Structure formats: C-alpha cells, structure tokens
Amino acid sequence: MTDSIRVVQYGLGPIGCGTARLIAERAGLDLVGGIDINPAKVGQDLGDLIGLPGALGIPVDAKLVDCLQRTAADVVVHTTSSSFKRVWDQLVGIVQAGIHVVSTTEELAYPWWSAPELSRQLDRIAKDNGVSVLATGVNPGFTMDTWPLAMTAVCQEVRRVKVIRIQDASSRRLPFQKKIGAGRTLTEFQELVAAGTLRHVGLTESIAMIAAGLGWKLDDIRDDIEPIIAEERISSPYLTVEPGQAAGVKQIGRGLAKSEELISMDFQAYIGSPETYDAVYIMGTPNMEVVIKGGAHGDIATKSIAVNAIRRVVEAPPGLKTMLDLPIVTCC
Ligand SMILES: NC(=O)c1ccc[n+]([C@@H]2O[C@H](COP(=O)([O-])OP(=O)(O)OC[C@H]3O[C@@H](n4cnc5c(N)ncnc54)[C@H](OP(=O)(O)O)[C@@H]3O)[C@@H](O)[C@H]2O)c1
C-alpha cells in the first residue's frame, strides 16, 4: 500500500458524489476512480461530475473491472442501494478483488439479525481475501445505535434504551425525500409501503446492534410505519406537498424480549417538521438524557462518517465489521 489510501467511489448519487468530494479534499486519501451504472454519468470526468473546481482526468467507469484495469485501489466507498441482497454481487466483486469496503447500505450496518447466513458468507469471503467490510452512516451507523451505545459506557447497568430522531426533511437530498414518501397520496403511500419500497431502512439494524452491544437477547424486532399527513401546502427545494398528502414518515421500532420492550425508536422525517433533534434516553444507573439540538444532518453526517471510517476499516482485522467492532471513528 502507498502512503495515501487509494479510494474508488462506487455509486455516484448525491451521497456518493459527496463522499467522493470529501475523499478528494482529505489529506492521506487519494480518489483514484468512480463507478456508476447510469449511462449519463459513465465516461464523464469524475472531478466534473462530483463538482470539484477542476477535472481529475479520471473517467467514470460502469464497472469495477473497468476501473481496476486503470488503477489499483485499497478501499471502495460504496453507496448504491439500501438492500443487502441487492448489493451482494457488488460487495463480493469488490472483496474478491482484495479491496476493503465502506458502504452506506443500511441493511449491511448490522445484518446479523435479518440476514445471518448472508452475513456469515460475506464475513468468510472477506476473511479469505484479507479485507474488511463495514457499513455505516448517520442512521443506521451513528445516531440511533453507535451514539446510544457509547453513552452506556458510563452506566453501571442499563434497563432500557429509547432513541428519538425527528427531522424536517426539507433540507435532505431528493432521494431521501422520495424514500419517505413526501408528496405521495395516502393510497400511493400505502401501496409503496406494501411493495417494500417506501420506508426509512435501518431501525431493525440499529435495534439489533444496540442489543448485541449490550449483550441482550431479543425475541422480536418490530418496525411499524405510518404517514405524517400535511395539513397545509408545504414545499422543499425539490417538491411540493399538498394538504392531505404524505409529508413523510413516522416509524416506531421496538426490540422485545419476553414481550418486554427493551429498546424503542421513534423516527420521524417529514417536510415541514417544526423541530429537528436527536434524543437518547438511557434508563439505568444512572438515567441519562442527551439531546442534539438541530440533530445530526443526515447527508453531511453520512458522508462524513463513511469517509472518516476509511482508516479504521483499513486497520481492522479482515471480516464483516459493524460499528461495534471498530475503535471510535473520529473526524480525521
Ligand atoms: N446509513 C445511512 O445512514 C444512510 C444515509 C444516507 C444514505 N444512505 C444510503 O446510501 C445510498 C446512497 O444514497 P444516494 O441518495 O446517493 O442514493 P441514490 O440517489 O440512489 O444513488 C445511488 C447511485 O448508485 C448508482 N447505482 C445503483 N446501482 C449501481 C450498480 N449496480 N453499480 C454502480 N452504480 C449503481 C445509481 O445509479 P442510477 O441513478 O442509475 O440508479 C445512483 O447514481 C442509498 O442506498 C441510501 O439509502 C444511507
């Protein structure tokens, strides 16, 4: 490995372009490639596409194999999809090329509860190839799991954990606003929920990670979703929500052991929320309540934690990792 860590950005949507910009600007990291399946992006100069002041002289590739014909790489920052199953082939391709992965795939943040067999397989393939794989982000990855777990370090005992994340989604990127159903009729909202394409992905993973971190054995994890309905016309920079349409989601997550709720999550993201904050409540000795006024901005936080985690992932022993396995990730 050279002194600088050579990084390829895989997926050039709003988050991927943002992580690529951070990588390009960060001392010690070297942005050496960019990959996206969108034909409109393939062949463009990477620097131009991600909004750097000048071209990088690196064309965007459609596939990892094309990219690796031009350059070697140490790490791929992977930002293509929320679904572990959907990104499986992408991850295996990266890992089998002997390259570490930092992904923002929500279902990969703690996949051991929902997909234990796939997790074991990926862990094995990563170990066989001597690389590590981590998924992180704001949530899952920090505000509803890593941060509450870190707070419990100063507790003698913990009986329950509750996390609330309320966001005005107006300042979030368009894919996020779409994912929470903003601007949908209630019928469309319910249809998309039933199809599994409308929801914030990650409460189950955060709950499972907290339970694992505290050594709790859960019997069940629930994740219930309902629309937050606009009472008046509201607009974001990207879309307008009419009265009676969905402005976003309210999702309640519960981690249960013997029918007792040990972990609860209240996630609300909608256009026009009058307040934005993150709050963690630890019921134990001592009781604790910590609020981040204004909340962690989801897009800034996700880009930052993904890039800040690169060095930790390179230094980690091989295998499938979660934020529980790594030393604390800092801005570095
Ligand atoms: N953990 C967290 O807290 C957190 C926070 C924010 C975002 N995320 C996740 O991070 C991901 C990126 O977010 P985003 O808003 O940038 O999403 P996005 O707008 O969907 O961008 C994904 C990009 O990847 C491309 N892509 C899809 N499949 C690909 C493939 N097989 N090979 C190469 N490129 C591919 C897409 O191309 P097309 O445009 O052609 O589809 C698109 O350009 C999303 O899955 C999002 O849910 C996680």
Ligand as a Chemical Component Dictionary entry (heavy atoms), coordinates in Angstrom:
data_LIG
# 
_chem_comp.id                   LIG 
_chem_comp.type                 NON-POLYMER 
_chem_comp.pdbx_formal_charge   0 
_chem_comp.three_letter_code    LIG 
# 
loop_
_chem_comp_atom.comp_id 
_chem_comp_atom.atom_id 
_chem_comp_atom.alt_atom_id 
_chem_comp_atom.type_symbol 
_chem_comp_atom.charge 
_chem_comp_atom.model_Cartn_x 
_chem_comp_atom.model_Cartn_y 
_chem_comp_atom.model_Cartn_z 
_chem_comp_atom.pdbx_ordinal 
LIG N1  N1  N 0  -26.773 4.506  6.572   1  
LIG C1  C1  C 0  -27.259 5.737  6.435   2  
LIG O1  O1  O 0  -27.465 6.423  7.406   3  
LIG C2  C2  C 0  -27.526 6.317  5.074   4  
LIG C3  C3  C 0  -27.738 7.696  4.951   5  
LIG C4  C4  C 0  -27.903 8.228  3.673   6  
LIG C5  C5  C 0  -27.937 7.397  2.563   7  
LIG N2  N2  N 1  -27.798 6.060  2.733   8  
LIG C6  C6  C 0  -27.832 5.154  1.572   9  
LIG O2  O2  O 0  -26.721 5.462  0.750   10 
LIG C7  C7  C 0  -27.053 5.147  -0.606  11 
LIG C8  C8  C 0  -26.687 6.334  -1.485  12 
LIG O3  O3  O 0  -27.579 7.390  -1.277  13 
LIG P1  P1  P 0  -27.998 8.333  -2.508  14 
LIG O4  O4  O 0  -29.001 9.264  -2.009  15 
LIG O5  O5  O -1 -26.774 8.837  -3.169  16 
LIG O6  O6  O 0  -28.721 7.216  -3.421  17 
LIG P2  P2  P 0  -29.075 7.236  -4.974  18 
LIG O7  O7  O 0  -29.500 8.592  -5.406  19 
LIG O8  O8  O 0  -29.971 6.077  -5.198  20 
LIG O9  O9  O 0  -27.653 6.965  -5.688  21 
LIG C9  C9  C 0  -27.135 5.695  -5.908  22 
LIG C10 C10 C 0  -26.234 5.779  -7.135  23 
LIG O10 O10 O 0  -25.657 4.492  -7.353  24 
LIG C11 C11 C 0  -25.915 4.097  -8.702  25 
LIG N3  N3  N 0  -26.023 2.651  -8.767  26 
LIG C12 C12 C 0  -27.080 1.866  -8.466  27 
LIG N4  N4  N 0  -26.770 0.573  -8.668  28 
LIG C13 C13 C 0  -25.495 0.537  -9.113  29 
LIG C14 C14 C 0  -24.624 -0.503 -9.533  30 
LIG N5  N5  N 0  -25.019 -1.772 -9.520  31 
LIG N6  N6  N 0  -23.388 -0.165 -9.954  32 
LIG C15 C15 C 0  -22.986 1.126  -9.984  33 
LIG N7  N7  N 0  -23.781 2.154  -9.612  34 
LIG C16 C16 C 0  -25.008 1.872  -9.185  35 
LIG C17 C17 C 0  -27.216 4.777  -9.048  36 
LIG O11 O11 O 0  -27.371 4.867  -10.444 37 
LIG P3  P3  P 0  -28.864 5.163  -11.044 38 
LIG O12 O12 O 0  -29.065 6.627  -10.854 39 
LIG O13 O13 O 0  -28.791 4.772  -12.482 40 
LIG O14 O14 O 0  -29.807 4.320  -10.256 41 
LIG C18 C18 C 0  -27.016 6.159  -8.393  42 
LIG O15 O15 O 0  -26.258 7.011  -9.200  43 
LIG C19 C19 C 0  -28.544 4.818  -0.616  44 
LIG O16 O16 O 0  -28.712 3.416  -0.598  45 
LIG C20 C20 C 0  -29.037 5.405  0.692   46 
LIG O17 O17 O 0  -30.186 4.763  1.174   47 
LIG C21 C21 C 0  -27.565 5.516  3.954   48 
# 
loop_
_chem_comp_bond.comp_id 
_chem_comp_bond.atom_id_1 
_chem_comp_bond.atom_id_2 
_chem_comp_bond.value_order 
_chem_comp_bond.pdbx_ordinal 
LIG N1  C1  SING 1  
LIG C1  O1  DOUB 2  
LIG C1  C2  SING 3  
LIG C2  C3  SING 4  
LIG C2  C21 DOUB 5  
LIG C3  C4  DOUB 6  
LIG C4  C5  SING 7  
LIG C5  N2  DOUB 8  
LIG N2  C6  SING 9  
LIG N2  C21 SING 10 
LIG C6  O2  SING 11 
LIG C6  C20 SING 12 
LIG O2  C7  SING 13 
LIG C7  C8  SING 14 
LIG C7  C19 SING 15 
LIG C8  O3  SING 16 
LIG O3  P1  SING 17 
LIG P1  O4  DOUB 18 
LIG P1  O5  SING 19 
LIG P1  O6  SING 20 
LIG O6  P2  SING 21 
LIG P2  O7  DOUB 22 
LIG P2  O8  SING 23 
LIG P2  O9  SING 24 
LIG O9  C9  SING 25 
LIG C9  C10 SING 26 
LIG C10 O10 SING 27 
LIG C10 C18 SING 28 
LIG O10 C11 SING 29 
LIG C11 N3  SING 30 
LIG C11 C17 SING 31 
LIG N3  C12 SING 32 
LIG N3  C16 SING 33 
LIG C12 N4  DOUB 34 
LIG N4  C13 SING 35 
LIG C13 C14 SING 36 
LIG C13 C16 DOUB 37 
LIG C14 N5  SING 38 
LIG C14 N6  DOUB 39 
LIG N6  C15 SING 40 
LIG C15 N7  DOUB 41 
LIG N7  C16 SING 42 
LIG C17 O11 SING 43 
LIG C17 C18 SING 44 
LIG O11 P3  SING 45 
LIG P3  O12 DOUB 46 
LIG P3  O13 SING 47 
LIG P3  O14 SING 48 
LIG C18 O15 SING 49 
LIG C19 O16 SING 50 
LIG C19 C20 SING 51 
LIG C20 O17 SING 52 
# 
